[in-house]
Amino acid sequence: MSDFWLGVASNVVANAVFWFVGGAIVCSLLQIGHRRAMRRFFGMRAPHEYVIYMSSYQIEKGTIKDRNGVARGHEGRAIPEYEFQTIPTLNSILSASSIRNVPDIFRGLVDSFWTQSMPPIRFEPSPNVIQNPPPSSILCVGGPKFNAVAQYYLDTHRGFFNHYKDDSIGRWRIAINHGSKTNNLIGANLAKEEVDVGYIQRFTDTETDATIILLAGLGVNGTRAAACHLAKNWRHLYREFGTKNFAIAFRCPDVKQDPLGYERISILEKLA
């Protein structure tokens, strides 16, 4: 009888070891494939850190009031609230939790390997002025009004879209830079107070060979929609475009019509 139970125990241990080792191998393969796709899509290159530049503005001393309406001496750079809200959205792409179908028993192992193998990720307020391109791949949130890094790349016309202010009508526009639709305005016939327009575009900086991703909109919801769409669909975009340059423009309800309108988008243009 003791031999019987010893055999049962041996089988249980052997099966446990088999499934644990097999599960660890499968999870490792999932991580490797996910990490490789992410590195290629976002252009991450060791040992460079990956910087996400947020829109920012300068607060002058004495111009900000506290919650009681009293002017205070706070000063420095600040990030707009609606763009600050995109940080957890974008961070969800770059964390180990973005790897799906990993059992809880292996989550700690995956998290440990992920931390060791991924480049440092840093969210940074955009500087006031940029003279030279960043040396490595980056992501920019926000348009040229408050993001100098985005403006630098938009001014060089390297992407598919140009984002500029039409001084003749005092309105911001998004126009196509290249191809048969050059100079076509995107969403020009849409009511500004009802509809917002946003875009995602990725291209290679020919000077540094870095991958540049710009997320922006004409308004609050357009920018947030760009971040949310990238977070939810970057794997699909990678399967569709690989490492090629591409751009997507879309519409969504304006924030005044629907504060959560950034979750409901309709594609207007897709270029590659």
DOMAR-579884 format. One record per residue (C-alpha): residue number from 1; residue in one letter; chain; x, y, z. Coordinates in Angstrom, 1 decimal. Layout:
N
<node><k>NUM</k><r>a</r><c>A</c><x>X</x><y>Y</y><z>Z</z></node>
...
// end
This chain:
272
<node><k>1</k><r>m</r><c>A</c><x>0.0</x><y>0.0</y><z>0.0</z></node>
<node><k>2</k><r>s</r><c>A</c><x>2.8</x><y>2.4</y><z>0.8</z></node>
<node><k>3</k><r>d</r><c>A</c><x>4.3</x><y>1.7</y><z>-2.6</z></node>
<node><k>4</k><r>f</r><c>A</c><x>1.0</x><y>2.6</y><z>-4.2</z></node>
<node><k>5</k><r>w</r><c>A</c><x>0.7</x><y>6.0</y><z>-2.4</z></node>
<node><k>6</k><r>l</r><c>A</c><x>4.4</x><y>6.7</y><z>-3.1</z></node>
<node><k>7</k><r>g</r><c>A</c><x>3.7</x><y>6.1</y><z>-6.8</z></node>
<node><k>8</k><r>v</r><c>A</c><x>0.6</x><y>8.5</y><z>-6.6</z></node>
<node><k>9</k><r>a</r><c>A</c><x>2.7</x><y>11.1</y><z>-4.9</z></node>
<node><k>10</k><r>s</r><c>A</c><x>5.5</x><y>10.8</y><z>-7.4</z></node>
<node><k>11</k><r>n</r><c>A</c><x>3.0</x><y>11.2</y><z>-10.3</z></node>
<node><k>12</k><r>v</r><c>A</c><x>1.4</x><y>14.3</y><z>-8.6</z></node>
<node><k>13</k><r>v</r><c>A</c><x>4.8</x><y>15.9</y><z>-8.1</z></node>
<node><k>14</k><r>a</r><c>A</c><x>5.9</x><y>15.0</y><z>-11.6</z></node>
<node><k>15</k><r>n</r><c>A</c><x>2.7</x><y>16.5</y><z>-13.1</z></node>
<node><k>16</k><r>a</r><c>A</c><x>3.1</x><y>19.7</y><z>-11.0</z></node>
<node><k>17</k><r>v</r><c>A</c><x>6.7</x><y>20.1</y><z>-12.1</z></node>
<node><k>18</k><r>f</r><c>A</c><x>5.7</x><y>19.5</y><z>-15.7</z></node>
<node><k>19</k><r>w</r><c>A</c><x>2.9</x><y>22.0</y><z>-15.7</z></node>
<node><k>20</k><r>f</r><c>A</c><x>4.9</x><y>24.6</y><z>-13.7</z></node>
<node><k>21</k><r>v</r><c>A</c><x>7.9</x><y>24.4</y><z>-16.0</z></node>
<node><k>22</k><r>g</r><c>A</c><x>5.8</x><y>24.3</y><z>-19.1</z></node>
<node><k>23</k><r>g</r><c>A</c><x>3.7</x><y>27.2</y><z>-17.9</z></node>
<node><k>24</k><r>a</r><c>A</c><x>6.9</x><y>29.2</y><z>-17.2</z></node>
<node><k>25</k><r>i</r><c>A</c><x>8.2</x><y>28.5</y><z>-20.6</z></node>
<node><k>26</k><r>v</r><c>A</c><x>5.0</x><y>29.5</y><z>-22.3</z></node>
<node><k>27</k><r>c</r><c>A</c><x>4.8</x><y>32.7</y><z>-20.3</z></node>
<node><k>28</k><r>s</r><c>A</c><x>8.4</x><y>33.5</y><z>-21.1</z></node>
<node><k>29</k><r>l</r><c>A</c><x>7.7</x><y>33.0</y><z>-24.8</z></node>
<node><k>30</k><r>l</r><c>A</c><x>4.7</x><y>35.3</y><z>-24.5</z></node>
<node><k>31</k><r>q</r><c>A</c><x>6.8</x><y>37.9</y><z>-22.9</z></node>
<node><k>32</k><r>i</r><c>A</c><x>9.6</x><y>37.6</y><z>-25.4</z></node>
<node><k>33</k><r>g</r><c>A</c><x>7.1</x><y>38.0</y><z>-28.4</z></node>
<node><k>34</k><r>h</r><c>A</c><x>5.3</x><y>40.9</y><z>-26.7</z></node>
<node><k>35</k><r>r</r><c>A</c><x>8.5</x><y>42.7</y><z>-25.9</z></node>
<node><k>36</k><r>r</r><c>A</c><x>9.9</x><y>42.2</y><z>-29.4</z></node>
<node><k>37</k><r>a</r><c>A</c><x>6.8</x><y>43.6</y><z>-30.9</z></node>
<node><k>38</k><r>m</r><c>A</c><x>6.7</x><y>46.6</y><z>-28.5</z></node>
<node><k>39</k><r>r</r><c>A</c><x>10.4</x><y>47.4</y><z>-29.1</z></node>
<node><k>40</k><r>r</r><c>A</c><x>9.9</x><y>47.4</y><z>-32.9</z></node>
<node><k>41</k><r>f</r><c>A</c><x>6.6</x><y>49.3</y><z>-32.9</z></node>
<node><k>42</k><r>f</r><c>A</c><x>7.8</x><y>52.0</y><z>-30.6</z></node>
<node><k>43</k><r>g</r><c>A</c><x>11.4</x><y>52.0</y><z>-31.8</z></node>
<node><k>44</k><r>m</r><c>A</c><x>12.9</x><y>51.3</y><z>-28.4</z></node>
<node><k>45</k><r>r</r><c>A</c><x>16.7</x><y>50.7</y><z>-28.5</z></node>
<node><k>46</k><r>a</r><c>A</c><x>18.9</x><y>49.8</y><z>-25.6</z></node>
<node><k>47</k><r>p</r><c>A</c><x>20.5</x><y>51.4</y><z>-23.7</z></node>
<node><k>48</k><r>h</r><c>A</c><x>18.5</x><y>54.6</y><z>-24.4</z></node>
<node><k>49</k><r>e</r><c>A</c><x>15.6</x><y>55.4</y><z>-22.2</z></node>
<node><k>50</k><r>y</r><c>A</c><x>12.2</x><y>56.0</y><z>-23.7</z></node>
<node><k>51</k><r>v</r><c>A</c><x>10.8</x><y>59.5</y><z>-23.1</z></node>
<node><k>52</k><r>i</r><c>A</c><x>7.2</x><y>60.5</y><z>-23.5</z></node>
<node><k>53</k><r>y</r><c>A</c><x>6.9</x><y>64.3</y><z>-23.9</z></node>
<node><k>54</k><r>m</r><c>A</c><x>3.8</x><y>65.9</y><z>-22.5</z></node>
<node><k>55</k><r>s</r><c>A</c><x>2.4</x><y>69.3</y><z>-23.4</z></node>
<node><k>56</k><r>s</r><c>A</c><x>3.4</x><y>71.9</y><z>-20.8</z></node>
<node><k>57</k><r>y</r><c>A</c><x>3.2</x><y>75.6</y><z>-20.0</z></node>
<node><k>58</k><r>q</r><c>A</c><x>5.1</x><y>77.9</y><z>-17.7</z></node>
<node><k>59</k><r>i</r><c>A</c><x>3.4</x><y>79.2</y><z>-14.6</z></node>
<node><k>60</k><r>e</r><c>A</c><x>4.7</x><y>82.6</y><z>-13.5</z></node>
<node><k>61</k><r>k</r><c>A</c><x>5.0</x><y>83.4</y><z>-9.8</z></node>
<node><k>62</k><r>g</r><c>A</c><x>1.9</x><y>85.0</y><z>-8.3</z></node>
<node><k>63</k><r>t</r><c>A</c><x>-0.4</x><y>84.1</y><z>-11.2</z></node>
<node><k>64</k><r>i</r><c>A</c><x>-1.9</x><y>80.9</y><z>-9.6</z></node>
<node><k>65</k><r>k</r><c>A</c><x>-4.6</x><y>80.9</y><z>-7.0</z></node>
<node><k>66</k><r>d</r><c>A</c><x>-5.1</x><y>78.2</y><z>-4.5</z></node>
<node><k>67</k><r>r</r><c>A</c><x>-8.4</x><y>76.5</y><z>-3.8</z></node>
<node><k>68</k><r>n</r><c>A</c><x>-9.4</x><y>79.4</y><z>-1.5</z></node>
<node><k>69</k><r>g</r><c>A</c><x>-8.8</x><y>82.0</y><z>-4.3</z></node>
<node><k>70</k><r>v</r><c>A</c><x>-5.6</x><y>83.3</y><z>-2.8</z></node>
<node><k>71</k><r>a</r><c>A</c><x>-2.7</x><y>84.0</y><z>-5.2</z></node>
<node><k>72</k><r>r</r><c>A</c><x>0.4</x><y>81.9</y><z>-4.3</z></node>
<node><k>73</k><r>g</r><c>A</c><x>4.0</x><y>81.9</y><z>-5.2</z></node>
<node><k>74</k><r>h</r><c>A</c><x>4.0</x><y>78.6</y><z>-7.0</z></node>
<node><k>75</k><r>e</r><c>A</c><x>5.9</x><y>78.7</y><z>-10.3</z></node>
<node><k>76</k><r>g</r><c>A</c><x>7.4</x><y>76.3</y><z>-12.9</z></node>
<node><k>77</k><r>r</r><c>A</c><x>6.3</x><y>74.0</y><z>-15.6</z></node>
<node><k>78</k><r>a</r><c>A</c><x>2.9</x><y>72.3</y><z>-15.5</z></node>
<node><k>79</k><r>i</r><c>A</c><x>1.1</x><y>69.6</y><z>-17.6</z></node>
<node><k>80</k><r>p</r><c>A</c><x>-2.5</x><y>70.2</y><z>-18.7</z></node>
<node><k>81</k><r>e</r><c>A</c><x>-5.0</x><y>68.1</y><z>-16.6</z></node>
<node><k>82</k><r>y</r><c>A</c><x>-6.5</x><y>66.3</y><z>-19.6</z></node>
<node><k>83</k><r>e</r><c>A</c><x>-3.0</x><y>65.2</y><z>-20.8</z></node>
<node><k>84</k><r>f</r><c>A</c><x>-2.0</x><y>64.2</y><z>-17.3</z></node>
<node><k>85</k><r>q</r><c>A</c><x>-4.9</x><y>61.8</y><z>-17.5</z></node>
<node><k>86</k><r>t</r><c>A</c><x>-3.3</x><y>60.1</y><z>-20.5</z></node>
<node><k>87</k><r>i</r><c>A</c><x>-0.3</x><y>59.0</y><z>-18.4</z></node>
<node><k>88</k><r>p</r><c>A</c><x>-1.9</x><y>55.9</y><z>-16.8</z></node>
<node><k>89</k><r>t</r><c>A</c><x>-3.4</x><y>55.1</y><z>-20.3</z></node>
<node><k>90</k><r>l</r><c>A</c><x>0.0</x><y>55.1</y><z>-21.9</z></node>
<node><k>91</k><r>n</r><c>A</c><x>1.7</x><y>53.5</y><z>-19.0</z></node>
<node><k>92</k><r>s</r><c>A</c><x>-0.6</x><y>50.6</y><z>-19.3</z></node>
<node><k>93</k><r>i</r><c>A</c><x>1.0</x><y>49.8</y><z>-22.7</z></node>
<node><k>94</k><r>l</r><c>A</c><x>4.5</x><y>49.8</y><z>-21.4</z></node>
<node><k>95</k><r>s</r><c>A</c><x>4.0</x><y>47.8</y><z>-18.2</z></node>
<node><k>96</k><r>a</r><c>A</c><x>4.2</x><y>44.1</y><z>-17.7</z></node>
<node><k>97</k><r>s</r><c>A</c><x>0.5</x><y>44.0</y><z>-17.1</z></node>
<node><k>98</k><r>s</r><c>A</c><x>0.0</x><y>44.6</y><z>-20.8</z></node>
<node><k>99</k><r>i</r><c>A</c><x>0.9</x><y>41.0</y><z>-21.5</z></node>
<node><k>100</k><r>r</r><c>A</c><x>-2.3</x><y>39.1</y><z>-21.6</z></node>
<node><k>101</k><r>n</r><c>A</c><x>-3.3</x><y>35.6</y><z>-20.7</z></node>
<node><k>102</k><r>v</r><c>A</c><x>-0.6</x><y>35.2</y><z>-18.0</z></node>
<node><k>103</k><r>p</r><c>A</c><x>-1.8</x><y>33.2</y><z>-15.0</z></node>
<node><k>104</k><r>d</r><c>A</c><x>-1.4</x><y>34.9</y><z>-11.6</z></node>
<node><k>105</k><r>i</r><c>A</c><x>1.1</x><y>32.2</y><z>-10.4</z></node>
<node><k>106</k><r>f</r><c>A</c><x>3.6</x><y>33.4</y><z>-13.1</z></node>
<node><k>107</k><r>r</r><c>A</c><x>2.8</x><y>37.1</y><z>-12.9</z></node>
<node><k>108</k><r>g</r><c>A</c><x>5.6</x><y>37.9</y><z>-10.5</z></node>
<node><k>109</k><r>l</r><c>A</c><x>8.1</x><y>36.1</y><z>-12.7</z></node>
<node><k>110</k><r>v</r><c>A</c><x>7.0</x><y>38.0</y><z>-15.8</z></node>
<node><k>111</k><r>d</r><c>A</c><x>7.1</x><y>41.3</y><z>-13.9</z></node>
<node><k>112</k><r>s</r><c>A</c><x>10.6</x><y>40.7</y><z>-12.7</z></node>
<node><k>113</k><r>f</r><c>A</c><x>11.9</x><y>39.8</y><z>-16.2</z></node>
<node><k>114</k><r>w</r><c>A</c><x>10.0</x><y>42.7</y><z>-17.8</z></node>
<node><k>115</k><r>t</r><c>A</c><x>11.6</x><y>45.3</y><z>-15.4</z></node>
<node><k>116</k><r>q</r><c>A</c><x>15.1</x><y>44.0</y><z>-16.2</z></node>
<node><k>117</k><r>s</r><c>A</c><x>14.6</x><y>43.8</y><z>-20.0</z></node>
<node><k>118</k><r>m</r><c>A</c><x>12.7</x><y>47.0</y><z>-20.8</z></node>
<node><k>119</k><r>p</r><c>A</c><x>14.4</x><y>50.4</y><z>-21.2</z></node>
<node><k>120</k><r>p</r><c>A</c><x>13.6</x><y>53.1</y><z>-18.5</z></node>
<node><k>121</k><r>i</r><c>A</c><x>10.4</x><y>54.9</y><z>-19.3</z></node>
<node><k>122</k><r>r</r><c>A</c><x>10.2</x><y>58.6</y><z>-18.4</z></node>
<node><k>123</k><r>f</r><c>A</c><x>7.3</x><y>61.1</y><z>-18.7</z></node>
<node><k>124</k><r>e</r><c>A</c><x>8.7</x><y>64.5</y><z>-19.2</z></node>
<node><k>125</k><r>p</r><c>A</c><x>7.0</x><y>68.0</y><z>-19.7</z></node>
<node><k>126</k><r>s</r><c>A</c><x>8.0</x><y>69.4</y><z>-23.0</z></node>
<node><k>127</k><r>p</r><c>A</c><x>10.7</x><y>72.1</y><z>-22.9</z></node>
<node><k>128</k><r>n</r><c>A</c><x>9.9</x><y>75.6</y><z>-24.0</z></node>
<node><k>129</k><r>v</r><c>A</c><x>12.2</x><y>75.3</y><z>-27.0</z></node>
<node><k>130</k><r>i</r><c>A</c><x>14.0</x><y>72.4</y><z>-28.7</z></node>
<node><k>131</k><r>q</r><c>A</c><x>17.0</x><y>73.1</y><z>-31.0</z></node>
<node><k>132</k><r>n</r><c>A</c><x>18.1</x><y>69.6</y><z>-31.8</z></node>
<node><k>133</k><r>p</r><c>A</c><x>16.1</x><y>66.3</y><z>-32.2</z></node>
<node><k>134</k><r>p</r><c>A</c><x>16.2</x><y>63.9</y><z>-29.2</z></node>
<node><k>135</k><r>p</r><c>A</c><x>18.8</x><y>61.2</y><z>-29.8</z></node>
<node><k>136</k><r>s</r><c>A</c><x>16.4</x><y>58.2</y><z>-29.3</z></node>
<node><k>137</k><r>s</r><c>A</c><x>12.8</x><y>57.2</y><z>-30.1</z></node>
<node><k>138</k><r>i</r><c>A</c><x>10.1</x><y>59.2</y><z>-28.4</z></node>
<node><k>139</k><r>l</r><c>A</c><x>6.4</x><y>59.7</y><z>-28.1</z></node>
<node><k>140</k><r>c</r><c>A</c><x>4.7</x><y>63.1</y><z>-27.9</z></node>
<node><k>141</k><r>v</r><c>A</c><x>1.3</x><y>63.9</y><z>-26.4</z></node>
<node><k>142</k><r>g</r><c>A</c><x>-0.3</x><y>67.1</y><z>-27.6</z></node>
<node><k>143</k><r>g</r><c>A</c><x>0.0</x><y>69.5</y><z>-30.5</z></node>
<node><k>144</k><r>p</r><c>A</c><x>2.3</x><y>72.3</y><z>-31.3</z></node>
<node><k>145</k><r>k</r><c>A</c><x>0.6</x><y>74.9</y><z>-29.1</z></node>
<node><k>146</k><r>f</r><c>A</c><x>2.0</x><y>73.5</y><z>-25.9</z></node>
<node><k>147</k><r>n</r><c>A</c><x>4.4</x><y>70.8</y><z>-27.0</z></node>
<node><k>148</k><r>a</r><c>A</c><x>7.7</x><y>72.1</y><z>-28.5</z></node>
<node><k>149</k><r>v</r><c>A</c><x>9.0</x><y>68.7</y><z>-29.3</z></node>
<node><k>150</k><r>a</r><c>A</c><x>5.9</x><y>67.9</y><z>-31.4</z></node>
<node><k>151</k><r>q</r><c>A</c><x>6.2</x><y>71.3</y><z>-33.1</z></node>
<node><k>152</k><r>y</r><c>A</c><x>9.8</x><y>70.6</y><z>-34.0</z></node>
<node><k>153</k><r>y</r><c>A</c><x>8.7</x><y>67.4</y><z>-35.9</z></node>
<node><k>154</k><r>l</r><c>A</c><x>5.6</x><y>69.0</y><z>-37.4</z></node>
<node><k>155</k><r>d</r><c>A</c><x>7.7</x><y>71.9</y><z>-38.7</z></node>
<node><k>156</k><r>t</r><c>A</c><x>10.0</x><y>69.5</y><z>-40.6</z></node>
<node><k>157</k><r>h</r><c>A</c><x>7.0</x><y>67.9</y><z>-42.4</z></node>
<node><k>158</k><r>r</r><c>A</c><x>8.3</x><y>64.4</y><z>-41.8</z></node>
<node><k>159</k><r>g</r><c>A</c><x>5.0</x><y>62.9</y><z>-40.9</z></node>
<node><k>160</k><r>f</r><c>A</c><x>1.8</x><y>62.5</y><z>-42.9</z></node>
<node><k>161</k><r>f</r><c>A</c><x>-0.1</x><y>65.3</y><z>-41.1</z></node>
<node><k>162</k><r>n</r><c>A</c><x>0.7</x><y>68.9</y><z>-40.5</z></node>
<node><k>163</k><r>h</r><c>A</c><x>-1.0</x><y>70.5</y><z>-37.4</z></node>
<node><k>164</k><r>y</r><c>A</c><x>-1.0</x><y>74.3</y><z>-37.6</z></node>
<node><k>165</k><r>k</r><c>A</c><x>-3.1</x><y>77.4</y><z>-36.8</z></node>
<node><k>166</k><r>d</r><c>A</c><x>-4.8</x><y>79.1</y><z>-39.7</z></node>
<node><k>167</k><r>d</r><c>A</c><x>-4.4</x><y>82.8</y><z>-38.7</z></node>
<node><k>168</k><r>s</r><c>A</c><x>-6.9</x><y>83.9</y><z>-41.4</z></node>
<node><k>169</k><r>i</r><c>A</c><x>-9.7</x><y>82.3</y><z>-39.5</z></node>
<node><k>170</k><r>g</r><c>A</c><x>-8.1</x><y>81.9</y><z>-36.0</z></node>
<node><k>171</k><r>r</r><c>A</c><x>-8.6</x><y>78.1</y><z>-36.1</z></node>
<node><k>172</k><r>w</r><c>A</c><x>-6.3</x><y>75.1</y><z>-35.7</z></node>
<node><k>173</k><r>r</r><c>A</c><x>-6.1</x><y>72.8</y><z>-38.7</z></node>
<node><k>174</k><r>i</r><c>A</c><x>-4.8</x><y>69.3</y><z>-39.6</z></node>
<node><k>175</k><r>a</r><c>A</c><x>-3.7</x><y>68.9</y><z>-43.2</z></node>
<node><k>176</k><r>i</r><c>A</c><x>-2.2</x><y>66.1</y><z>-45.2</z></node>
<node><k>177</k><r>n</r><c>A</c><x>1.5</x><y>66.5</y><z>-46.1</z></node>
<node><k>178</k><r>h</r><c>A</c><x>2.2</x><y>63.9</y><z>-48.7</z></node>
<node><k>179</k><r>g</r><c>A</c><x>0.6</x><y>61.9</y><z>-51.5</z></node>
<node><k>180</k><r>s</r><c>A</c><x>-2.4</x><y>62.5</y><z>-53.8</z></node>
<node><k>181</k><r>k</r><c>A</c><x>-4.3</x><y>64.2</y><z>-50.9</z></node>
<node><k>182</k><r>t</r><c>A</c><x>-1.6</x><y>66.8</y><z>-50.1</z></node>
<node><k>183</k><r>n</r><c>A</c><x>-3.0</x><y>70.0</y><z>-48.5</z></node>
<node><k>184</k><r>n</r><c>A</c><x>-6.4</x><y>68.4</y><z>-47.9</z></node>
<node><k>185</k><r>l</r><c>A</c><x>-7.8</x><y>69.5</y><z>-44.6</z></node>
<node><k>186</k><r>i</r><c>A</c><x>-9.1</x><y>66.8</y><z>-42.3</z></node>
<node><k>187</k><r>g</r><c>A</c><x>-12.5</x><y>67.5</y><z>-40.7</z></node>
<node><k>188</k><r>a</r><c>A</c><x>-12.7</x><y>71.0</y><z>-42.1</z></node>
<node><k>189</k><r>n</r><c>A</c><x>-16.5</x><y>70.6</y><z>-42.6</z></node>
<node><k>190</k><r>l</r><c>A</c><x>-17.1</x><y>69.5</y><z>-39.1</z></node>
<node><k>191</k><r>a</r><c>A</c><x>-18.7</x><y>71.8</y><z>-36.5</z></node>
<node><k>192</k><r>k</r><c>A</c><x>-15.9</x><y>72.9</y><z>-34.1</z></node>
<node><k>193</k><r>e</r><c>A</c><x>-18.3</x><y>73.0</y><z>-31.1</z></node>
<node><k>194</k><r>e</r><c>A</c><x>-19.6</x><y>69.5</y><z>-31.7</z></node>
<node><k>195</k><r>v</r><c>A</c><x>-16.8</x><y>67.4</y><z>-33.1</z></node>
<node><k>196</k><r>d</r><c>A</c><x>-13.2</x><y>67.0</y><z>-32.2</z></node>
<node><k>197</k><r>v</r><c>A</c><x>-10.5</x><y>65.6</y><z>-34.5</z></node>
<node><k>198</k><r>g</r><c>A</c><x>-7.4</x><y>63.7</y><z>-33.4</z></node>
<node><k>199</k><r>y</r><c>A</c><x>-4.6</x><y>61.8</y><z>-34.9</z></node>
<node><k>200</k><r>i</r><c>A</c><x>-1.8</x><y>59.2</y><z>-34.4</z></node>
<node><k>201</k><r>q</r><c>A</c><x>1.2</x><y>59.3</y><z>-36.7</z></node>
<node><k>202</k><r>r</r><c>A</c><x>4.5</x><y>57.4</y><z>-36.6</z></node>
<node><k>203</k><r>f</r><c>A</c><x>7.5</x><y>58.1</y><z>-38.7</z></node>
<node><k>204</k><r>t</r><c>A</c><x>11.3</x><y>57.7</y><z>-38.7</z></node>
<node><k>205</k><r>d</r><c>A</c><x>13.5</x><y>60.7</y><z>-38.0</z></node>
<node><k>206</k><r>t</r><c>A</c><x>16.0</x><y>60.5</y><z>-40.9</z></node>
<node><k>207</k><r>e</r><c>A</c><x>18.7</x><y>62.3</y><z>-38.8</z></node>
<node><k>208</k><r>t</r><c>A</c><x>18.7</x><y>60.0</y><z>-35.9</z></node>
<node><k>209</k><r>d</r><c>A</c><x>16.9</x><y>56.9</y><z>-37.2</z></node>
<node><k>210</k><r>a</r><c>A</c><x>14.6</x><y>57.2</y><z>-34.2</z></node>
<node><k>211</k><r>t</r><c>A</c><x>10.9</x><y>56.3</y><z>-34.2</z></node>
<node><k>212</k><r>i</r><c>A</c><x>8.7</x><y>59.3</y><z>-33.6</z></node>
<node><k>213</k><r>i</r><c>A</c><x>5.1</x><y>58.9</y><z>-32.5</z></node>
<node><k>214</k><r>l</r><c>A</c><x>2.8</x><y>62.0</y><z>-32.2</z></node>
<node><k>215</k><r>l</r><c>A</c><x>-0.6</x><y>61.8</y><z>-30.5</z></node>
<node><k>216</k><r>a</r><c>A</c><x>-2.6</x><y>65.0</y><z>-30.7</z></node>
<node><k>217</k><r>g</r><c>A</c><x>-6.0</x><y>66.5</y><z>-31.4</z></node>
<node><k>218</k><r>l</r><c>A</c><x>-7.6</x><y>69.8</y><z>-32.1</z></node>
<node><k>219</k><r>g</r><c>A</c><x>-9.2</x><y>69.7</y><z>-28.6</z></node>
<node><k>220</k><r>v</r><c>A</c><x>-9.2</x><y>67.8</y><z>-25.3</z></node>
<node><k>221</k><r>n</r><c>A</c><x>-11.1</x><y>64.7</y><z>-26.5</z></node>
<node><k>222</k><r>g</r><c>A</c><x>-9.1</x><y>64.5</y><z>-29.7</z></node>
<node><k>223</k><r>t</r><c>A</c><x>-5.8</x><y>64.2</y><z>-27.8</z></node>
<node><k>224</k><r>r</r><c>A</c><x>-7.3</x><y>61.7</y><z>-25.2</z></node>
<node><k>225</k><r>a</r><c>A</c><x>-8.8</x><y>59.7</y><z>-28.0</z></node>
<node><k>226</k><r>a</r><c>A</c><x>-5.4</x><y>59.4</y><z>-29.7</z></node>
<node><k>227</k><r>a</r><c>A</c><x>-3.8</x><y>58.0</y><z>-26.5</z></node>
<node><k>228</k><r>c</r><c>A</c><x>-6.7</x><y>55.6</y><z>-25.8</z></node>
<node><k>229</k><r>h</r><c>A</c><x>-6.8</x><y>54.3</y><z>-29.4</z></node>
<node><k>230</k><r>l</r><c>A</c><x>-3.0</x><y>53.7</y><z>-29.3</z></node>
<node><k>231</k><r>a</r><c>A</c><x>-3.2</x><y>51.9</y><z>-26.0</z></node>
<node><k>232</k><r>k</r><c>A</c><x>-6.0</x><y>49.6</y><z>-27.1</z></node>
<node><k>233</k><r>n</r><c>A</c><x>-4.9</x><y>49.0</y><z>-30.7</z></node>
<node><k>234</k><r>w</r><c>A</c><x>-1.1</x><y>49.2</y><z>-30.9</z></node>
<node><k>235</k><r>r</r><c>A</c><x>-0.8</x><y>45.4</y><z>-31.5</z></node>
<node><k>236</k><r>h</r><c>A</c><x>-3.3</x><y>45.6</y><z>-34.4</z></node>
<node><k>237</k><r>l</r><c>A</c><x>-1.4</x><y>48.6</y><z>-35.8</z></node>
<node><k>238</k><r>y</r><c>A</c><x>1.8</x><y>46.7</y><z>-35.5</z></node>
<node><k>239</k><r>r</r><c>A</c><x>0.3</x><y>43.7</y><z>-37.4</z></node>
<node><k>240</k><r>e</r><c>A</c><x>-1.1</x><y>46.1</y><z>-40.1</z></node>
<node><k>241</k><r>f</r><c>A</c><x>1.9</x><y>48.4</y><z>-40.5</z></node>
<node><k>242</k><r>g</r><c>A</c><x>4.9</x><y>46.7</y><z>-39.0</z></node>
<node><k>243</k><r>t</r><c>A</c><x>7.6</x><y>49.3</y><z>-38.7</z></node>
<node><k>244</k><r>k</r><c>A</c><x>6.5</x><y>51.4</y><z>-41.7</z></node>
<node><k>245</k><r>n</r><c>A</c><x>5.4</x><y>55.0</y><z>-41.3</z></node>
<node><k>246</k><r>f</r><c>A</c><x>1.7</x><y>55.5</y><z>-40.9</z></node>
<node><k>247</k><r>a</r><c>A</c><x>-0.9</x><y>58.0</y><z>-39.8</z></node>
<node><k>248</k><r>i</r><c>A</c><x>-4.5</x><y>57.8</y><z>-38.7</z></node>
<node><k>249</k><r>a</r><c>A</c><x>-7.0</x><y>60.7</y><z>-38.2</z></node>
<node><k>250</k><r>f</r><c>A</c><x>-10.3</x><y>60.3</y><z>-36.5</z></node>
<node><k>251</k><r>r</r><c>A</c><x>-13.3</x><y>62.2</y><z>-35.2</z></node>
<node><k>252</k><r>c</r><c>A</c><x>-15.1</x><y>62.0</y><z>-31.9</z></node>
<node><k>253</k><r>p</r><c>A</c><x>-17.6</x><y>64.1</y><z>-29.9</z></node>
<node><k>254</k><r>d</r><c>A</c><x>-16.2</x><y>67.3</y><z>-28.5</z></node>
<node><k>255</k><r>v</r><c>A</c><x>-15.6</x><y>67.4</y><z>-24.8</z></node>
<node><k>256</k><r>k</r><c>A</c><x>-18.4</x><y>70.0</y><z>-24.4</z></node>
<node><k>257</k><r>q</r><c>A</c><x>-20.8</x><y>67.6</y><z>-25.9</z></node>
<node><k>258</k><r>d</r><c>A</c><x>-19.6</x><y>64.5</y><z>-24.2</z></node>
<node><k>259</k><r>p</r><c>A</c><x>-16.7</x><y>64.4</y><z>-21.6</z></node>
<node><k>260</k><r>l</r><c>A</c><x>-16.2</x><y>60.7</y><z>-22.4</z></node>
<node><k>261</k><r>g</r><c>A</c><x>-16.5</x><y>61.2</y><z>-26.2</z></node>
<node><k>262</k><r>y</r><c>A</c><x>-12.8</x><y>60.2</y><z>-26.6</z></node>
<node><k>263</k><r>e</r><c>A</c><x>-13.9</x><y>56.6</y><z>-26.2</z></node>
<node><k>264</k><r>r</r><c>A</c><x>-16.1</x><y>56.8</y><z>-29.4</z></node>
<node><k>265</k><r>i</r><c>A</c><x>-14.1</x><y>57.5</y><z>-32.5</z></node>
<node><k>266</k><r>s</r><c>A</c><x>-14.7</x><y>57.2</y><z>-36.3</z></node>
<node><k>267</k><r>i</r><c>A</c><x>-11.7</x><y>56.9</y><z>-38.6</z></node>
<node><k>268</k><r>l</r><c>A</c><x>-11.5</x><y>59.8</y><z>-41.1</z></node>
<node><k>269</k><r>e</r><c>A</c><x>-8.1</x><y>59.0</y><z>-42.8</z></node>
<node><k>270</k><r>k</r><c>A</c><x>-5.6</x><y>56.2</y><z>-42.7</z></node>
<node><k>271</k><r>l</r><c>A</c><x>-2.3</x><y>56.7</y><z>-44.6</z></node>
<node><k>272</k><r>a</r><c>A</c><x>0.9</x><y>54.6</y><z>-45.0</z></node>
// end
